[in-house]
Amino acid sequence: MLPGNSSKNKYVKRFGNNGGKKFKDNKHDEDSEDRDDMNELLLQYNLEKMTEDEYDFKNNDKKCDIYPFASTLSKDFESLLDFEDVYYSDDDDSTDSQYSEDDVKINLCVYQINTSCEVPFIEFLMIRQQQKNHHEKKKVFEFPHFDYVSSKRTVLQQAEHYVSHTLATLEKQQDKINHDNGNHHNGEEESQENNSITKFRGFLKHSSKKGDKKKQPNIYLFFQKYFKKLKHPPQLSKRDDVWWIVTSEIVNFKKVMYMDIDTSIYELFIINPEIMHLYDCKGRLLETPTVCYFGDQFQKIKYLAFFGLLKAPIKSSFGPFYVATNFLSSMKYACYTHDQKPFELYSGESITSGKHGKYKEGGVLRMVLFIGKMKAFLKGGPPDDSQISQELAKTDESIDKLMALRDSNGNWTEEYDTAYSGLYFVALQEGGVAVNTVEWFFKNYNHSAVISYHKMDTGDIPDKFDVDYMNYVLQ
């Protein structure tokens, strides 16, 4: 689990719990003070509310540094190519640790502090590309990088050029999507990436295995891109290679949806865990959000990406609150109707194909969620005694056998921010298997943010939902 996810985190308990009169009465003064700190922090990191003189936070009396890791990075370029004391990830003593300057790989770690939620979180810019000297012909997410070349331009000047080029590519890729979708924006919105401000924060060095007998010296140059709130999240497809990726995808899943992240990046984060840590103005560790998903028919997903999630129905497992799931579980709803039956609009137009409700256009929201204090529901736990669940169980055997994974009255909200149930399979008497998908229910919408939305390719997937099928891809 990522650092900062503990329910004992004092900061998370203050900022992650908005319900309960008793909580508000006892913590009013302390909570108000902390919220003032958070408002000030968000003000500092929101580009729309800054002037150019404030980018370095020199006028901040509290000297608040939400990302103190950056201040520990080296800026001594005289030692840039000195790898004598650098950690080597491979423990094989037979591996040759000698290298030449031509072997040095310059990695560009561009990050931004996203303030879309009540609590900020960090994102890293990565490019999906074919790995060199790799047996499998597939793309993986890596940091933008280039090989060191001795020239009149310094390493920093070369790196700044690559950073500008990558951000320009990001802008062009989104402009193309907006054009294809018929979304027209004014000039100020279209040039938001070009006008973005980046600042070099320092570098660190790390060596990893390259081939069979050589070490790859890596230099990681860190650049902060100052975040400007977007009016809506971007739509990304399989043709888009530049993405903003959150820490949970790197460390917990090593994937973005179904696409792999280079293992060397995971290794870098594990060896240097402070890379993923953010703090508040009082030096308290902020919770690191998890990545989650929400699937449905694409036009509805597009609507939700612009206007926000809707609450679940009152008959849902954990009451009328917000819900998200993991990637594979989201595909059940992104590619198929909820009852797996054909569906037509009022106009008579069918949005499904076949007999089992497969959508012609499936979609998914990619989100972050601050879990806060979480209650996990287990199959062997006490059954739900709510009237709603009791009535539903009379006519639905799958609900009857999974009553422990329900709390339809939403009693969990009295003490917890999030309710979680895992993946379970139950054999039914009439044949078949009931599947309980992974779900997070959360009561505060401000604890989540949509970071991108996507159209799924439903052409080659099974006509009927198959829980064992895993080869879902973007369109």
C-alpha positions in Angstrom: 0.0 0.0 0.0 1.2 3.5 -0.7 2.4 5.8 2.1 -0.3 8.0 3.6 -3.2 5.6 3.2 -3.5 4.7 6.8 -6.8 5.6 8.5 -4.7 6.7 11.5 -3.3 9.6 9.6 -4.3 12.6 11.6 -4.5 14.9 8.6 -6.7 12.5 6.6 -9.1 12.1 9.5 -9.6 15.9 9.7 -9.9 16.5 6.0 -11.4 13.1 5.0 -14.5 13.1 7.2 -17.3 15.6 6.4 -20.1 13.7 8.0 -21.4 13.5 11.6 -22.6 16.2 13.8 -20.5 15.0 16.7 -17.4 15.3 14.6 -18.2 18.8 13.6 -19.0 20.0 17.1 -15.8 18.6 18.7 -13.4 19.5 15.9 -14.8 22.8 14.6 -12.0 25.1 15.6 -9.2 22.7 14.7 -10.9 21.7 11.4 -11.4 25.3 10.4 -7.8 26.1 11.0 -6.7 23.1 8.9 -9.0 24.1 6.1 -7.6 27.6 6.1 -4.1 26.0 5.6 -5.5 23.8 2.8 -7.2 26.8 1.1 -3.9 28.7 1.3 -2.0 25.7 -0.1 -4.4 25.3 -3.0 -4.2 29.0 -3.7 -0.4 28.7 -4.0 -0.5 25.8 -6.4 -3.4 27.0 -8.6 -1.8 28.7 -11.6 -4.9 30.7 -12.4 -4.6 32.5 -9.0 -0.9 33.2 -9.2 1.3 36.0 -10.4 4.7 35.4 -11.9 6.4 36.6 -8.7 4.8 33.9 -6.7 6.0 30.8 -8.6 8.9 30.2 -6.3 6.8 30.9 -3.2 9.4 33.4 -2.0 6.7 35.6 -0.5 5.3 32.8 1.6 5.8 33.7 5.3 5.2 30.1 6.3 7.8 28.8 3.8 5.4 26.0 3.0 6.9 23.3 0.8 4.3 20.7 -0.2 6.9 18.6 -2.0 10.1 18.8 0.1 11.7 16.0 -1.9 12.5 18.6 -4.6 14.6 20.7 -2.2 16.8 17.7 -1.5 17.7 17.1 -5.1 21.2 17.8 -6.3 22.0 20.8 -8.5 25.8 20.1 -8.6 26.3 19.6 -12.4 30.0 19.1 -11.9 29.2 15.7 -10.4 26.5 14.9 -12.9 28.5 12.1 -14.6 30.1 10.7 -11.5 28.5 7.3 -10.8 31.1 5.8 -8.3 28.8 5.9 -5.3 25.5 5.3 -7.1 23.2 2.4 -6.1 23.2 -0.5 -8.5 19.9 -2.4 -8.6 21.3 -5.8 -9.8 23.1 -7.8 -7.1 25.1 -10.0 -9.5 28.7 -9.4 -8.7 29.8 -10.7 -12.1 28.1 -7.8 -13.9 30.5 -5.2 -15.2 29.9 -1.8 -13.5 32.2 0.2 -15.9 30.6 2.6 -18.2 31.4 5.4 -20.6 29.6 8.8 -20.9 27.9 7.5 -24.0 26.0 4.9 -21.9 24.4 7.6 -19.7 20.6 7.9 -20.1 19.0 11.2 -19.2 15.4 10.8 -17.9 13.0 13.7 -17.6 10.8 13.5 -14.6 8.2 16.2 -15.2 5.6 16.3 -12.4 2.7 18.5 -11.5 0.7 18.9 -8.3 -3.0 18.4 -9.2 -5.4 20.5 -7.1 -8.7 19.1 -8.5 -9.6 17.4 -5.2 -10.0 18.6 -1.7 -6.4 17.3 -1.1 -3.7 17.8 -3.8 -2.0 14.8 -5.4 1.1 14.4 -7.7 1.2 13.3 -11.3 4.2 12.3 -13.5 4.4 12.9 -17.2 5.3 9.7 -19.1 5.5 8.5 -22.7 4.3 5.2 -24.0 6.9 3.9 -26.5 8.6 0.7 -27.7 11.5 -0.3 -25.5 14.9 -0.6 -27.0 16.7 -4.0 -26.8 13.5 -5.7 -25.6 12.4 -9.1 -26.9 8.7 -8.4 -26.7 7.3 -5.9 -29.3 5.1 -3.9 -27.1 4.9 -0.3 -25.8 5.4 0.6 -22.2 5.2 3.8 -20.3 8.6 5.4 -19.5 9.9 8.8 -18.6 10.8 10.9 -21.6 14.5 10.4 -22.1 17.5 10.9 -24.3 21.1 9.6 -24.4 23.8 12.0 -23.2 25.7 13.7 -26.0 28.6 16.0 -25.4 27.9 19.3 -27.2 27.9 23.1 -26.8 24.6 22.9 -25.1 24.6 21.8 -21.5 22.6 18.8 -20.3 20.1 21.1 -18.7 19.6 23.1 -22.0 19.1 19.8 -23.9 16.7 18.6 -21.2 14.6 21.8 -21.3 14.3 21.4 -25.1 13.0 17.9 -24.7 10.6 19.0 -22.0 9.1 21.7 -24.1 8.8 19.3 -27.1 7.0 16.8 -24.9 4.5 19.3 -23.5 3.9 20.6 -27.1 3.2 17.0 -28.1 0.7 16.7 -25.3 -1.0 19.9 -26.4 -1.3 18.8 -30.0 -2.6 15.4 -29.1 -5.4 16.9 -27.0 -6.2 19.6 -29.7 -6.7 16.8 -32.2 -9.1 14.9 -29.9 -11.0 18.2 -29.3 -11.3 18.7 -33.0 -12.3 15.2 -33.7 -15.0 15.4 -31.1 -16.3 18.8 -32.3 -15.2 20.5 -29.1 -14.1 24.1 -29.9 -12.4 26.3 -27.3 -11.2 29.8 -27.3 -7.5 30.6 -27.8 -6.7 30.9 -24.2 -7.8 27.3 -23.4 -6.1 25.8 -26.5 -2.8 27.3 -25.5 -2.8 26.3 -21.9 0.1 23.8 -22.3 2.2 26.2 -24.3 1.8 28.9 -21.6 2.5 26.5 -18.8 5.4 27.3 -16.6 8.0 24.6 -15.8 10.9 24.9 -13.4 14.0 22.7 -13.0 14.2 21.4 -9.4 17.3 19.2 -9.4 18.5 15.7 -10.2 19.3 12.3 -8.8 21.2 9.3 -10.1 20.5 5.6 -10.2 22.0 2.7 -12.2 19.9 -0.3 -13.3 20.6 -3.4 -15.3 21.1 -3.1 -19.1 21.3 -6.2 -21.1 23.2 -9.2 -19.6 26.4 -7.7 -18.3 26.3 -4.0 -18.2 24.8 -1.4 -15.9 22.8 1.5 -17.3 23.7 4.8 -15.6 20.5 6.9 -15.3 20.2 10.5 -14.5 16.8 11.8 -13.5 16.2 15.5 -14.0 13.1 16.8 -12.1 11.0 19.5 -13.6 7.9 20.9 -11.9 5.1 22.0 -14.2 2.8 24.4 -12.4 -0.7 23.1 -12.6 -3.6 24.9 -14.2 -7.0 23.5 -13.6 -8.6 22.1 -16.8 -12.3 22.8 -17.5 -12.8 19.1 -18.2 -10.6 16.0 -18.2 -8.9 14.8 -21.5 -10.1 12.0 -23.6 -7.2 9.6 -24.4 -7.1 6.8 -26.9 -4.6 4.0 -27.8 -3.0 6.5 -30.3 -2.1 8.9 -27.5 1.4 8.3 -26.1 1.8 11.2 -23.6 -0.1 10.7 -20.3 -0.1 12.1 -16.8 0.2 9.1 -14.5 -0.4 8.9 -10.7 1.7 7.3 -8.1 -0.7 4.5 -7.3 -0.4 3.3 -11.0 3.4 3.2 -10.7 3.8 1.6 -7.3 0.6 -0.5 -6.6 -0.4 -1.7 -10.1 2.7 -1.1 -12.4 0.1 -0.4 -15.1 -2.0 2.3 -16.5 -5.3 0.5 -17.1 -3.9 -2.6 -19.0 -0.7 -0.9 -20.3 2.6 -1.7 -18.5 4.9 0.8 -16.9 8.6 0.3 -17.2 9.9 -1.7 -14.2 12.9 0.6 -13.7 10.4 3.4 -12.8 8.8 1.2 -10.1 12.3 0.4 -8.8 13.2 4.1 -8.7 10.1 4.9 -6.6 10.7 2.0 -4.2 14.3 3.0 -3.6 13.4 6.7 -3.3 9.9 6.7 -1.6 10.0 10.4 -0.9 9.4 10.9 -4.7 5.7 10.2 -4.0 5.2 12.1 -0.8 3.3 15.4 -0.4 2.9 17.3 2.8 0.7 20.0 4.1 1.8 23.4 5.5 2.3 21.9 9.0 4.6 19.1 7.7 2.0 16.3 7.9 2.0 13.6 5.3 -0.9 13.8 2.9 -2.8 10.7 1.8 -1.8 9.3 -1.6 -4.9 8.5 -3.6 -5.6 5.2 -5.4 -6.6 5.0 -9.0 -10.0 3.6 -9.8 -12.5 3.4 -12.7 -16.2 3.8 -13.6 -17.6 2.2 -16.7 -20.8 2.8 -18.7 -21.9 3.4 -22.3 -19.6 5.9 -23.9 -22.0 8.8 -24.3 -22.9 8.6 -20.7 -19.3 8.5 -19.7 -18.6 11.6 -21.8 -21.4 13.4 -19.9 -20.1 12.3 -16.5 -16.6 13.4 -17.4 -17.9 16.9 -18.0 -20.5 17.2 -15.3 -19.5 14.7 -12.5 -20.5 11.3 -11.1 -24.1 10.5 -10.2 -24.9 8.8 -6.9 -25.7 5.1 -7.0 -29.4 4.0 -6.8 -31.0 3.6 -3.3 -31.1 -0.2 -3.8 -27.3 -0.4 -4.4 -25.1 -2.5 -2.2 -23.9 0.3 0.1 -26.6 2.9 -0.3 -27.1 5.9 -2.5 -23.5 7.1 -2.6 -20.7 7.4 -5.2 -19.1 4.2 -6.5 -15.9 3.3 -8.4 -14.1 0.0 -9.1 -10.9 -1.4 -10.5 -10.2 -1.6 -14.2 -11.2 -5.2 -15.0 -14.4 -4.9 -12.9 -15.3 -1.6 -14.6 -15.3 -3.4 -18.0 -18.4 -5.3 -17.0 -20.3 -2.0 -17.0 -18.2 -0.2 -19.7 -18.9 -2.9 -22.3 -22.2 -4.4 -21.3 -25.6 -3.3 -20.0 -26.2 -3.9 -16.2 -28.7 -6.6 -16.8 -26.8 -7.9 -19.9 -29.9 -7.5 -22.1 -30.2 -5.5 -25.4 -31.1 -1.8 -24.9 -32.8 0.7 -27.1 -33.2 4.5 -26.8 -36.6 6.1 -26.8 -36.0 6.9 -30.5 -35.8 3.2 -31.2 -32.0 3.3 -31.9 -30.2 0.3 -30.4 -27.0 1.1 -28.5 -26.1 -2.6 -28.1 -25.3 -5.5 -30.4 -26.1 -9.2 -30.0 -28.4 -10.8 -27.4 -26.4 -10.1 -24.2 -26.3 -6.3 -24.1 -22.8 -5.6 -25.5 -22.4 -1.9 -26.1 -21.5 -0.6 -29.5 -19.6 2.1 -27.8 -18.3 1.4 -24.3 -16.5 4.0 -22.1 -14.7 4.3 -18.8 -13.7 7.1 -16.4 -10.1 7.0 -15.0 -10.2 8.5 -11.6 -8.3 9.1 -8.3 -9.9 8.4 -4.9 -8.8 9.5 -1.5 -9.9 6.5 0.5 -9.5 8.0 4.0 -10.9 5.8 6.7 -12.2 2.6 5.0 -14.5 -0.2 6.1 -13.8 -3.5 4.3 -16.8 -5.9 3.9 -15.9 -9.6 3.8 -18.0 -12.5 2.5 -17.8 -14.2 6.0 -19.0 -11.1 7.8 -22.5 -10.5 9.3 -25.3 -10.3 6.7 -27.0 -7.0 6.0 -30.3 -6.7 7.9 -31.7 -3.7 6.0 -35.2 -4.0 4.7 -34.0 -3.2 1.2 -31.6 -6.1 1.1 -34.0 -8.4 2.7 -36.7 -7.7 0.1 -34.2 -8.0 -2.8 -32.8 -11.3 -1.5 -36.3 -12.9 -1.8 -36.2 -12.7 -5.6 -32.4 -12.7 -6.3 -30.4 -15.7 -5.2 -27.0 -13.9 -5.9 -28.0 -11.2 -3.4 -29.2 -13.7 -0.9 -25.8 -15.5 -0.9 -23.8 -12.3 -0.8 -25.7 -10.5 2.0 -22.5 -9.9 4.0 -21.3 -7.7 1.1 -24.1 -5.2 1.5 -25.1 -2.3 3.7 -28.0 -0.7 1.9 -28.9 1.7 4.7 -25.4 3.2 4.4 -24.6 2.7 8.1 -20.9 2.6 7.2 -21.0 6.3 6.6 -21.4 7.0 10.4 -17.7 6.2 11.0 -16.0 5.7 7.7 -15.3 7.6 4.5 -15.2 4.6 2.2 -16.8 1.1 2.0 -14.9 -1.6 0.1 -15.9 -5.1 -1.1 -13.6 -7.4 -3.1 -14.0 -9.9 -5.9 -16.1 -13.0 -4.9 -17.7 -15.9 -6.8 -20.7 -17.8 -5.6 -22.3 -20.9 -7.3 -26.0 -20.6 -7.8 -28.5 -23.5 -7.3 -29.9 -23.1 -10.8 -26.5 -23.2 -12.3 -24.1 -20.4 -13.2 -22.0 -18.2 -10.9 -22.8 -14.9 -9.2 -19.9 -12.4 -9.3 -19.4 -9.7 -6.8 -17.1 -7.1 -8.5 -14.5 -4.9 -6.7 -16.2 -1.7 -5.5 -15.3 1.4 -3.5 -18.3 3.4 -2.3 -17.5 6.9 -1.0 -19.7 9.5 0.5 -17.8 12.7 -0.3 -17.5 13.6 -4.0 -14.7 16.0 -3.3 -12.5 13.0 -2.4 -12.4 12.0 -6.0 -11.4 13.5 -9.4 -11.7 12.3 -13.0 -8.3 12.5 -14.6 -9.2 11.1 -18.1 -11.9 9.3 -19.9 -11.8 6.7 -22.7 -13.7 4.9 -25.4 -13.3 1.1 -25.2 -13.0 -1.1 -28.3 -15.9 -3.5 -28.0 -15.6 -5.0 -31.5 -13.6 -8.2 -30.6 -14.7 -8.8 -27.0 -17.1 -11.7 -26.2 -20.7 -11.1 -27.0 -21.5 -12.1 -23.4 -19.6 -10.8 -20.4 -16.9 -13.3 -19.3 -15.3 -12.6 -16.0 -12.1 -14.5 -17.1 -11.7 -12.3 -20.2 -8.9 -9.8 -19.8 -7.9 -8.5 -23.3 -9.8 -5.2 -23.2 -8.2 -2.4 -25.1 -8.8 1.3 -25.8 -10.3 2.4 -29.1 
